[in-house]
Amino acid sequence: MRISRADRSRLTEWWFTVDHVLLAAILAIVAAGFILSLAASPAVAIKKGFDAYYFVERHVFFTGFGLLIMVAVSLLSPAGVRRLALTLVFVSFAMLVVVHFNGIEINGAKRWLSIWGHSFQPSEIAKPGFAVIAAWLFAEAQSRPDMPAFPLAIALLGAFATLLIMQPDVGQTLLIVAVWSTLYFASGRAIAGAGVIGGIALAGGIAAYFMLPHVQARVDRWILNPMPGDRSQMDRAIQSFTEGGFLGRGPGEGTIKTVLPDAHTDFIFAVVAEEYGAVACLALLSLFAFVVLRALVQATREPDAATRLAIIGLGLLFGLQALINMGVNVGLLPAKGMTLPFISAGGSSTLAVSVTLGMLLALTRRRPDQQRAKKPRLVPTIGAT
Amino acid sequence: MRRTATKPRATASVDEVSLRLRAIAVTGAVGLAFLAVGGQLVRLAAVNSGVTLQSNISETVAHSFSRPDLVDRNGRLFATDVENPSLFADPGVIIDRDEVVEKLTQVLPGLNARELRRDLSDRSKRFVWIKRQIAPNLAQKVHDLGLPGVSFRTELKRAYPLSRLAGHVLGAVNVDNKGVSGMERYLDDSGSVEAVHGATLSERAPVRLSIDIGVQHSLTEELQDATKRYKAEAATGVVMDVTTGEVLASASLPEPDPRSGSAADTQQTDRITGGTYELGSIFKMLTVAESLDEGVSTLDTIYDVRQPMVEGRFTIKDLHPMGRPASVRDIFLHSSNVGAAMIALKSGGDKQKAFLTKLGLLDQGRTEAGPIAQPQVPKRWERIEQITIAYGHGVAVAPLQFAAAAAALVNGGELVKPTFLRGRSEAKKTRVISADTSRQINELMRLNVTDPAGTGKRAEVPGYRVGGKTGTAEMAGVGGYEKKSVISSFVAAFPMEKPQYVVMVMLFKPQATDETKNEITAGHNAAPTAGRIIARVAPLLGVMPEPVQAAATGVPGQAN
């Protein structure tokens, strides 16, 4: 297919406006995910009684499907992104309510819905919608004081956080609170308010610590670190970092993947460290950092407040998820089931990450500066600009 | 920062800058978080050291030990590590389990097909040993089968090029190449052995034993010959340097094979260090030495040995009564029990006990290869014990300990500690008897071989000035001593004008044969065996022979 600027179809327009460097970095992460899935998941699949390449096939299928979704979403205009986000918020919040009554319970948490034989995690798909809508509300709160946008933003956070805590899913709650707070800060609201939010977050964290036993246990194990071996999974993970050294033991030479039950999801970073060494880990880390930082730097140049905040929110969502996963793996954070985007196996998470990055690509596309264009007269409207 | 509805444009430009600053702050914070994770990555990778490798995860992999070589006193090889293939399987990768079992059992008939099938059926296991340390040609055959999931890991295996030679001293290693007994165990205990992955040969210097391969070989061969010749149940012998206590050879037949692991068979225990025996008349050396050293007797002191000695319900008799009063010299030469008892009684029990203690015969000894068997000492030390101990009954000691005591008596009177390592003897010497007493003991031992009436005359080796003492101890059996079951021993030293080496030979339950003139006493079996050993080892040890004509005053032609 020849792409010409004379061609004004949607796809060619997309190709000439999309951030190629960002797209290339994302595709590099996807490629790394294919290779590392081959490294980590056959051992787990054999252990769980599946065919050796069961997880590899799933990973390739979901990621391929996810890439299509990502490109499709990135075709949208900023207004289209907001419409999609609003739809996602409504649909996924409704599903989160259903989960509470009709969900599959795994390890004491009701997080999954069964759809056509596949388990599906609505909270994953809610996150990008939440980030975009929260960003829009904060922008509206600044530019249109006549709208009750800020109370709506608080209500949005309150509703989502409540639904997540009911599952319970403390990690995701912390993630969305962090994204929401950063948006609050970046939208230009009073610093004093940030102190109040911080206080509430702290109180919530302490409440979670005392009211949810598994949170207490994990934090205790992380902070107190009483006996070596007591943190079992995490100690094994950290050991694989020290054993791998800088260059690793070599592909296929790892032992941790046969030991850890979550080697293909939450602890895939440790598998990479053991087999390919810290150098490969740093390369992977740099790829993630590059995607996040490039998006954030793009955000600082974005004149439109709603779009800028949405980019920050989506970038943070993606970046924090990667950071938390890697932080847990290297022992900087307490144990928390968070997947590494596009690297770990997991259907819902891959689709959610695809939507997140699709929106990010859509919002970072080059557009004419709205503020320099002749502005229409300010009339009260609902929804997107 | 808060905008008001009345002035939307006025604060816009200030807002722009501050908003941009806030976005940069967020970007910077996220960048720092990534840096923190990266820093931790580098920190963990830099920690990488062998120590963590060996803990937890790799425990099952690191099961191999790299050992330094063992060499004899002249640097000739006794034991070394060789790389050897071991066969293992990854059940998760095996495609056709039945094919694997069938083909492997064809090539390796020793495999248990049922156990193998069971081991391979658990596909969650990723590592199963099939057979460790197999011969390289068999490994090649298995390799040629081309079975997926069946593979080799090179391991270290201890090799003993001299097979059973000095097996007791060397000890044994287990399948992980870890020492379990003897000097192999010593290597582990002294920290010369390293835990390794796979097959990493030790880079440490070889450990030099005191054993001389030539002497060890001669001793072993002569003992084998003696067990056949005298139909003995077992035989032991030790050759020791009298000044350093270095053991040049130590053999206990039947010998174990170091390759077979532990010597579980009691017949194969090392009688030199692992068993205690009532040694009989060779103890008279000690009785006489004590009496001479204390000045209680001289060589010419006369004792009346015409009548058997009656003590309580026991009667002590001589095998060949002299029928006349005898000097200490005669008592030694004729090995008179009555005489030895009288000599001991004249000194008294306290002196006797103190003397044996001084020689270390009443306390447990120790060599590098581990503890020597604990001596059996009577609880009471009354008159009857004094009498029996005088001729070697009532106290049971390990042969190695007695050899060390004999070395002290002949070397000029200084105590030695038996050792299996070359050049490790202690510089500080403890005197146990005077040099003069030692000289007199040497004179008696030499006389016992040269005198036609001496019990040790069949040990003579022309030119090598052998001296020695015989001992025929009745073995303790059910309800008393068995007349026909004896331990016949001979403790010899040479060359007698200044002894360098002690040779001790023990034959267990020798039978009467034509060669021994239907006798089972030591003079007819242990003494000639010791002579034959000395005839072979003396040249190896660099002892210069005297011209034979000059020495031919004794009984010639005993050594063949």
Contacts between the chains, C-beta under 8 A, distances in Angstrom:
chain1	res1	chain2	res2	distance
A	43	B	126	7.8
A	46	B	92	4.9
A	46	B	123	6.5
A	46	B	124	7.0
A	47	B	124	5.5
A	52	B	92	8.0
A	142	B	3	6.3
A	143	B	3	7.9
A	145	B	3	6.7
A	145	B	4	7.5
A	145	B	5	5.0
A	146	B	5	7.1
A	182	B	26	5.7
A	185	B	22	6.0
A	185	B	25	7.8
A	185	B	26	7.0
A	186	B	19	7.3
A	186	B	22	5.0
A	186	B	23	5.6
A	186	B	26	5.5
A	187	B	19	7.9
A	188	B	1	5.7
A	188	B	15	6.2
A	188	B	18	6.4
A	188	B	19	5.0
A	188	B	22	6.6
A	189	B	1	7.0
A	189	B	2	7.6
A	190	B	1	5.8
A	190	B	2	6.3
A	191	B	1	7.9
A	229	B	56	7.7
A	236	B	56	7.9
A	236	B	57	7.3
A	238	B	44	6.5
A	239	B	52	6.6
A	239	B	56	6.7
A	239	B	57	6.2
A	241	B	41	6.9
A	241	B	44	3.8
A	241	B	45	6.4
A	242	B	44	5.3
A	242	B	45	7.1
A	242	B	47	4.7
A	242	B	48	5.2
A	242	B	49	7.9
A	242	B	52	5.1
A	243	B	48	6.8
A	243	B	52	6.5
A	243	B	53	6.2
A	243	B	57	7.1
A	243	B	58	7.9
A	244	B	45	6.8
A	244	B	48	7.4
A	245	B	45	5.3
A	245	B	48	3.8
A	246	B	45	4.9
A	246	B	46	7.9
A	246	B	48	7.6
A	255	B	57	5.4
A	255	B	58	7.3
A	256	B	57	7.3
A	258	B	126	5.6
A	259	B	57	7.2
A	273	B	41	7.5
A	273	B	44	7.8
A	273	B	45	7.7
A	277	B	45	6.9
A	278	B	41	5.0
A	278	B	42	6.1
A	278	B	44	7.2
A	278	B	45	3.5
A	281	B	41	5.2
A	282	B	38	5.8
A	282	B	41	6.0
A	282	B	42	7.5
A	285	B	34	6.4
A	285	B	37	6.1
A	285	B	38	5.4
A	285	B	41	6.9
A	286	B	38	7.9
A	288	B	34	7.3
A	289	B	31	7.0
A	289	B	34	4.0
A	292	B	30	5.9
A	292	B	34	7.5
A	293	B	27	6.2
A	293	B	30	6.8
A	293	B	31	5.8
A	293	B	34	7.7
A	296	B	23	7.0
A	296	B	26	6.4
A	296	B	27	4.0
A	296	B	30	6.4
A	297	B	27	6.2
A	299	B	23	5.5
A	299	B	27	7.7
A	300	B	20	5.5
A	300	B	23	4.3
A	300	B	24	5.8
A	300	B	27	6.8
A	305	B	19	7.6
A	308	B	19	7.9
A	308	B	23	6.9
A	312	B	23	6.6
A	312	B	26	6.1
A	315	B	30	7.8
A	316	B	26	7.6
A	316	B	30	7.0
A	319	B	30	5.4
A	319	B	33	8.0
A	319	B	34	7.8
A	323	B	30	7.7
A	323	B	33	5.2
A	323	B	34	6.7
A	323	B	37	6.3
A	326	B	37	4.8
A	327	B	33	8.0
A	327	B	36	7.9
A	327	B	37	5.7
A	330	B	37	6.2
A	330	B	40	4.4
A	330	B	41	5.9
A	330	B	44	6.2
A	331	B	40	7.2
A	331	B	44	7.9
A	332	B	36	6.7
A	332	B	37	6.6
A	332	B	40	5.6
